[in-house]
């Protein structure tokens, strides 16, 4: 199993748009065959920060997620353009 985490700090004036796109991404990603878990959180201390926690069956499933139409549309062409900062981690479950 692979765990993918992403932390996005968003522009203050784009928070509602970012949250809506993250919900769309979550819903579309949960229907992928190799996606085991996909959750979106928002920092209590800094509401401009969103956290994604994702679990995938294996590397092929994660690669399929990155190649999906919804990832390209919502993340590459959407969420990343709304973000001031992005930090991402890929981890193996231990």
MMTF fields as JSON, N, C-alpha, C and O atoms, coordinates in Angstrom:
{
  "mmtfVersion": "1.0.0",
  "mmtfProducer": "UNKNOWN",
  "numBonds": 375,
  "numAtoms": 376,
  "numGroups": 94,
  "numChains": 1,
  "numModels": 1,
  "chainsPerModel": [1],
  "groupsPerChain": [94],
  "chainIdList": ["A"],
  "bondAtomList": [4, 2, 8, 6, 12, 10, 16, 14, 20, 18, 24, 22, 28, 26, 32, 30, 36, 34, 40, 38, 44, 42, 48, 46, 52, 50, 56, 54, 60, 58, 64, 62, 68, 66, 72, 70, 76, 74, 80, 78, 84, 82, 88, 86, 92, 90, 96, 94, 100, 98, 104, 102, 108, 106, 112, 110, 116, 114, 120, 118, 124, 122, 128, 126, 132, 130, 136, 134, 140, 138, 144, 142, 148, 146, 152, 150, 156, 154, 160, 158, 164, 162, 168, 166, 172, 170, 176, 174, 180, 178, 184, 182, 188, 186, 192, 190, 196, 194, 200, 198, 204, 202, 208, 206, 212, 210, 216, 214, 220, 218, 224, 222, 228, 226, 232, 230, 236, 234, 240, 238, 244, 242, 248, 246, 252, 250, 256, 254, 260, 258, 264, 262, 268, 266, 272, 270, 276, 274, 280, 278, 284, 282, 288, 286, 292, 290, 296, 294, 300, 298, 304, 302, 308, 306, 312, 310, 316, 314, 320, 318, 324, 322, 328, 326, 332, 330, 336, 334, 340, 338, 344, 342, 348, 346, 352, 350, 356, 354, 360, 358, 364, 362, 368, 366, 372, 370],
  "bondOrderList": [1, 1, 1, 1, 1, 1, 1, 1, 1, 1, 1, 1, 1, 1, 1, 1, 1, 1, 1, 1, 1, 1, 1, 1, 1, 1, 1, 1, 1, 1, 1, 1, 1, 1, 1, 1, 1, 1, 1, 1, 1, 1, 1, 1, 1, 1, 1, 1, 1, 1, 1, 1, 1, 1, 1, 1, 1, 1, 1, 1, 1, 1, 1, 1, 1, 1, 1, 1, 1, 1, 1, 1, 1, 1, 1, 1, 1, 1, 1, 1, 1, 1, 1, 1, 1, 1, 1, 1, 1, 1, 1, 1, 1],
  "groupList": [{"groupName": "UNK", "atomNameList": ["N", "CA", "C", "O"], "elementList": ["N", "C", "C", "O"], "formalChargeList": [0, 0, 0, 0], "bondAtomList": [1, 0, 2, 1, 3, 2], "bondOrderList": [1, 1, 2], "singleLetterCode": "X", "chemCompType": "L-PEPTIDE LINKING"}],
  "groupTypeList": [0, 0, 0, 0, 0, 0, 0, 0, 0, 0, 0, 0, 0, 0, 0, 0, 0, 0, 0, 0, 0, 0, 0, 0, 0, 0, 0, 0, 0, 0, 0, 0, 0, 0, 0, 0, 0, 0, 0, 0, 0, 0, 0, 0, 0, 0, 0, 0, 0, 0, 0, 0, 0, 0, 0, 0, 0, 0, 0, 0, 0, 0, 0, 0, 0, 0, 0, 0, 0, 0, 0, 0, 0, 0, 0, 0, 0, 0, 0, 0, 0, 0, 0, 0, 0, 0, 0, 0, 0, 0, 0, 0, 0, 0],
  "groupIdList": [1, 2, 3, 4, 5, 6, 7, 8, 9, 10, 11, 12, 13, 14, 15, 16, 17, 18, 19, 20, 21, 22, 23, 24, 25, 26, 27, 28, 29, 30, 31, 32, 33, 34, 35, 36, 37, 38, 39, 40, 41, 42, 43, 44, 45, 46, 47, 48, 49, 50, 51, 52, 53, 54, 55, 56, 57, 58, 59, 60, 61, 62, 63, 64, 65, 66, 67, 68, 69, 70, 71, 72, 73, 74, 75, 76, 77, 78, 79, 80, 81, 82, 83, 84, 85, 86, 87, 88, 89, 90, 91, 92, 93, 94],
  "secStructList": [7, 3, 3, 3, 3, 3, 3, 3, 3, 3, 7, 4, 4, 4, 2, 2, 2, 2, 2, 2, 2, 2, 2, 2, 2, 2, 2, 2, 2, 2, 6, 1, 6, 6, 3, 3, 3, 3, 3, 3, 3, 3, 7, 1, 1, 7, 6, 6, 3, 3, 3, 3, 3, 3, 3, 3, 1, 1, 2, 2, 2, 2, 2, 2, 2, 2, 2, 1, 2, 2, 2, 0, 0, 0, 0, 0, 0, 0, 0, 2, 2, 2, 3, 3, 3, 3, 3, 3, 3, 3, 3, 3, 7, 7],
  "xCoordList": [0.841, 0.0, 0.892, 1.925, 0.477, 1.158, 0.245, -0.962, 0.833, 0.112, 0.607, 1.813, -0.306, 0.025, -0.58, -1.779, 0.253, -0.212, 0.15, 1.245, -0.755, -0.469, -1.017, -2.118, -0.235, -0.615, -0.621, 0.395, -1.749, -1.889, -2.217, -3.136, -1.459, -1.8, -2.406, -1.757, -3.644, -4.398, -4.447, -4.317, -4.636, -4.891, -6.189, -7.169, -6.199, -7.368, -8.624, -9.713, -8.484, -9.662, -10.128, -11.081, -9.475, -9.858, -10.231, -10.291, -10.481, -10.727, -11.971, -11.927, -13.068, -14.309, -14.136, -14.608, -13.47, -13.213, -12.306, -12.556, -11.26, -10.349, -11.07, -10.893, -11.881, -12.608, -13.561, -13.662, -14.254, -15.172, -14.417, -14.882, -13.262, -12.475, -11.916, -11.866, -11.499, -10.996, -12.093, -11.824, -13.314, -14.43, -14.705, -14.959, -14.657, -14.837, -13.741, -14.008, -12.496, -11.372, -11.556, -11.348, -11.942, -12.166, -13.217, -13.005, -14.34, -15.43, -15.042, -15.367, -14.349, -13.929, -12.856, -12.875, -11.935, -10.828, -11.295, -10.749, -12.281, -12.792, -13.374, -13.489, -13.742, -14.303, -13.23, -13.551, -11.971, -10.887, -10.691, -10.744, -10.465, -10.333, -9.221, -9.387, -8.095, -6.974, -6.939, -6.017, -7.924, -7.964, -8.65, -9.805, -7.935, -8.48, -9.105, -10.12, -8.501, -8.971, -8.617, -7.542, -9.514, -9.211, -9.981, -11.209, -9.254, -9.877, -9.259, -8.072, -10.085, -9.645, -9.923, -11.021, -8.928, -9.093, -8.701, -8.055, -9.108, -8.767, -8.22, -8.806, -7.107, -6.459, -7.367, -8.022, -7.393, -8.138, -7.377, -7.987, -6.054, -5.217, -5.031, -4.869, -5.055, -4.877, -5.844, -5.536, -6.997, -8.014, -7.61, -8.36, -6.453, -5.955, -5.251, -4.91, -5.032, -4.3, -5.267, -6.08, -5.149, -5.924, -4.97, -3.856, -5.407, -4.589, -5.322, -6.5, -4.615, -5.167, -4.459, -3.231, -5.233, -4.694, -5.29, -6.505, -4.406, -4.853, -4.094, -2.904, -4.785, -4.141, -4.477, -5.628, -3.435, -3.595, -3.056, -2.118, -3.639, -3.281, -1.792, -1.123, -1.271, 0.122, 0.533, -0.252, 1.757, 2.292, 1.491, 1.265, 1.062, 0.266, -1.035, -1.462, -1.658, -2.91, -2.661, -3.455, -1.559, -1.231, -0.904, -1.331, -0.15, 0.162, -1.103, -1.226, -2.046, -3.322, -4.095, -4.737, -4.034, -4.677, -4.088, -4.823, -2.751, -2.095, -2.399, -2.417, -2.636, -2.914, -4.393, -4.748, -5.254, -6.696, -7.107, -6.447, -8.188, -8.728, -9.075, -8.773, -9.709, -10.104, -8.903, -8.962, -7.813, -6.614, -6.014, -5.658, -5.905, -5.342, -6.189, -5.655, -7.485, -8.388, -8.463, -8.354, -8.65, -8.888, -7.617, -7.611, -6.548, -5.314, -4.34, -3.99, -3.908, -2.895, -3.405, -2.706, -4.605, -5.159, -6.006, -6.493, -6.194, -7.071, -6.409, -5.92, -6.395, -5.972, -4.552, -4.294, -3.63, -2.24, -2.124, -1.258, -2.975, -2.942, -3.552, -3.274, -4.377, -4.969, -4.061, -4.271, -3.059, -2.241, -1.062, -0.441, -0.784, 0.446, 1.621, 2.751, 1.317, 2.358, 1.761, 0.604, 2.585, 2.198, 3.366, 4.503, 3.076, 4.061, 3.431, 2.303, 4.148, 3.603, 4.58, 5.797, 4.03, 4.807, 4.173, 2.954, 5.009, 4.585, 5.277, 6.493, 4.515, 5.058, 4.611, 3.533, 5.45, 5.059, 4.49, 5.02, 3.421, 2.867, 3.858, 4.471, 4.004, 4.933, 4.203, 4.809],
  "yCoordList": [-1.17, 0.0, 1.241, 1.277, 2.257, 3.544, 4.621, 4.63, 5.508, 6.64, 7.898, 8.11, 8.716, 9.991, 11.097, 11.09, 12.049, 13.21, 14.464, 14.566, 15.411, 16.706, 17.785, 17.672, 18.817, 19.97, 21.184, 21.502, 21.851, 23.03, 24.247, 24.214, 25.312, 26.603, 27.435, 27.689, 27.854, 28.531, 30.041, 30.548, 30.736, 32.173, 32.409, 31.693, 33.38, 33.676, 33.932, 33.509, 34.611, 34.951, 33.805, 33.975, 32.637, 31.496, 30.264, 29.16, 30.437, 29.298, 28.505, 27.275, 29.169, 28.463, 27.678, 26.546, 28.264, 27.579, 26.37, 25.3, 26.536, 25.425, 24.292, 23.126, 24.624, 23.592, 22.833, 21.61, 23.528, 22.861, 21.916, 20.805, 22.339, 21.474, 20.274, 19.17, 20.479, 19.361, 18.338, 17.137, 18.793, 17.859, 17.07, 15.867, 17.737, 17.031, 15.994, 14.872, 16.378, 15.453, 14.25, 13.111, 14.501, 13.415, 12.44, 11.228, 12.973, 12.116, 11.3, 10.115, 11.925, 11.202, 10.169, 9.063, 10.519, 9.617, 8.394, 7.306, 8.547, 7.403, 6.315, 5.166, 6.661, 5.651, 4.925, 4.005, 5.323, 4.64, 3.244, 3.083, 2.234, 0.861, 0.661, -0.137, 1.364, 1.16, 2.103, 2.032, 2.993, 3.943, 3.285, 2.87, 3.193, 2.591, 3.634, 3.37, 4.822, 5.911, 7.231, 7.375, 8.186, 9.546, 10.516, 10.579, 11.267, 12.229, 13.604, 13.738, 14.615, 16.007, 16.641, 16.512, 17.323, 18.029, 19.49, 19.886, 20.269, 21.691, 22.022, 21.642, 22.722, 23.044, 23.874, 24.815, 23.512, 24.274, 25.562, 26.601, 25.487, 26.627, 27.628, 28.823, 27.139, 28.016, 27.559, 26.616, 28.197, 27.739, 27.851, 27.414, 28.422, 28.476, 27.179, 26.992, 26.279, 25.041, 23.861, 23.631, 23.12, 21.906, 20.726, 20.837, 19.595, 18.391, 17.256, 17.01, 16.57, 15.389, 14.159, 14.121, 13.156, 11.879, 10.804, 10.611, 10.098, 9.112, 7.804, 7.807, 6.696, 5.38, 4.669, 4.648, 4.079, 3.354, 1.946, 1.704, 1.039, -0.374, -0.578, -1.342, 0.118, -0.045, 1.136, 2.056, 1.096, 2.189, 2.344, 3.467, 1.246, 1.338, 2.096, 2.88, 1.869, 2.565, 4.06, 4.886, 4.406, 5.819, 6.482, 7.607, 5.785, 6.328, 6.52, 7.507, 5.58, 5.716, 6.928, 7.632, 7.169, 8.344, 9.619, 10.514, 9.698, 10.885, 11.086, 12.219, 10.0, 10.079, 10.302, 10.555, 10.209, 10.3, 11.683, 12.685, 11.711, 12.969, 13.913, 15.104, 13.397, 14.291, 14.853, 15.988, 14.096, 14.628, 15.75, 16.806, 15.514, 16.539, 17.812, 18.921, 17.647, 18.8, 19.529, 20.755, 18.77, 19.388, 19.761, 20.73, 19.01, 19.292, 20.098, 21.229, 19.507, 20.167, 21.496, 22.507, 21.494, 22.713, 23.533, 24.6, 23.067, 23.765, 24.078, 25.188, 23.104, 23.303, 23.849, 24.77, 23.295, 23.772, 25.235, 25.954, 25.672, 27.069, 28.007, 29.207, 27.475, 28.278, 28.369, 29.21, 27.501, 27.367, 28.332, 28.627, 28.806, 29.562, 28.6, 28.884, 27.445, 26.467, 25.067, 24.858, 24.109, 22.704, 21.899, 22.063, 21.028, 20.081, 18.705, 18.493, 17.769, 16.434, 15.355, 15.53, 14.245, 13.107, 11.821, 11.66, 10.908, 9.543, 8.638, 8.715, 7.797, 6.941, 5.507, 5.25, 4.577, 3.176, 2.905, 3.381, 2.147, 1.754, 0.829, -0.034, 1.024, 0.175, -0.507, -1.266],
  "zCoordList": [0.0, 0.0, 0.0, 0.668, -0.761, -0.776, -0.207, -0.45, 0.539, 1.116, 0.424, 0.294, -0.012, -0.631, 0.221, 0.498, 0.637, 1.4, 0.639, 0.086, 0.608, 0.01, 0.929, 1.469, 1.089, 1.899, 0.971, 0.352, 0.878, 0.023, 0.882, 1.699, 0.688, 1.275, 0.152, -0.863, 0.339, -0.718, -0.523, 0.592, -1.622, -1.58, -0.8, -1.001, 0.062, 0.897, 0.073, 0.459, -1.045, -1.85, -2.746, -3.507, -2.674, -3.509, -2.69, -3.232, -1.392, -0.508, -0.887, -0.906, -1.185, -1.532, -2.825, -2.934, -3.79, -5.064, -4.851, -5.406, -4.054, -3.77, -3.059, -3.411, -2.06, -1.324, -2.238, -2.14, -3.114, -4.045, -4.975, -5.233, -5.48, -6.369, -5.616, -6.158, -4.378, -3.579, -3.289, -3.272, -3.064, -2.871, -4.145, -4.086, -5.296, -6.571, -6.774, -7.205, -6.458, -6.587, -5.672, -6.088, -4.434, -3.471, -3.998, -3.994, -4.447, -4.899, -6.129, -6.215, -7.083, -8.289, -7.964, -8.504, -7.097, -6.773, -6.005, -6.191, -5.158, -4.388, -5.278, -4.854, -6.502, -7.408, -8.223, -8.975, -8.086, -8.799, -8.207, -6.988, -9.052, -8.549, -7.516, -6.594, -7.648, -6.731, -5.552, -4.738, -5.433, -4.328, -3.134, -3.224, -2.022, -0.81, 0.103, 0.746, 0.162, 1.022, 0.37, -0.213, 0.467, 0.005, 0.893, 0.839, 1.705, 2.611, 2.422, 2.125, 2.599, 2.543, 3.893, 4.436, 4.43, 5.693, 5.537, 4.566, 6.512, 6.526, 7.905, 8.918, 7.944, 9.21, 10.112, 9.664, 11.371, 12.366, 12.701, 12.951, 12.703, 13.068, 11.934, 12.177, 10.698, 9.534, 8.449, 7.721, 8.32, 7.375, 5.904, 5.03, 5.616, 4.245, 3.845, 2.677, 4.814, 4.557, 4.475, 5.369, 3.366, 3.135, 3.094, 2.582, 3.634, 3.694, 2.993, 3.253, 2.104, 1.448, 1.993, 2.059, 2.382, 2.839, 1.952, 1.915, 1.229, 0.243, 0.432, 0.75, 0.237, 0.257, -1.044, -1.482, -1.662, -2.92, -2.775, -2.015, -3.49, -3.436, -3.718, -3.022, -4.755, -5.155, -6.041, -6.271, -6.525, -7.349, -8.641, -9.091, -9.236, -10.462, -10.224, -11.072, -9.089, -8.76, -8.571, -9.021, -7.907, -7.715, -9.049, -9.309, -9.888, -11.215, -12.045, -12.771, -11.941, -12.659, -12.148, -12.928, -10.845, -10.267, -10.862, -11.278, -10.901, -11.447, -12.932, -13.413, -13.654, -15.092, -15.411, -16.562, -14.399, -14.643, -15.147, -14.871, -15.874, -16.397, -15.264, -15.336, -14.213, -13.121, -12.37, -11.898, -12.246, -11.598, -12.438, -11.916, -13.729, -14.615, -14.597, -14.542, -14.644, -14.692, -13.356, -13.305, -12.269, -10.971, -10.217, -9.457, -10.418, -9.683, -10.541, -10.202, -11.649, -12.472, -13.023, -12.957, -13.557, -14.158, -13.194, -13.569, -11.969, -11.028, -9.697, -9.483, -8.81, -7.428, -7.334, -6.558, -8.113, -8.037, -8.454, -7.955, -9.35, -9.785, -8.746, -8.757, -7.855, -6.787, -5.556, -4.681, -5.499, -4.291, -4.269, -5.29, -3.069, -2.826, -2.638, -3.035, -2.017, -1.711, -1.727, -1.361, -2.163, -2.132, -1.602, -2.045, -0.651, -0.141, -0.278, 0.165, -0.888, -1.088, -0.638, -0.71, -0.175, 0.269, -0.237, -0.193, -0.716, -1.035, -0.011, 0.167, 0.651, 1.702, 1.492, 0.956, 1.919, 1.972, 3.355, 4.359, 3.4, 4.695, 5.389, 4.761, 6.689, 7.444, 8.581, 9.337]
}
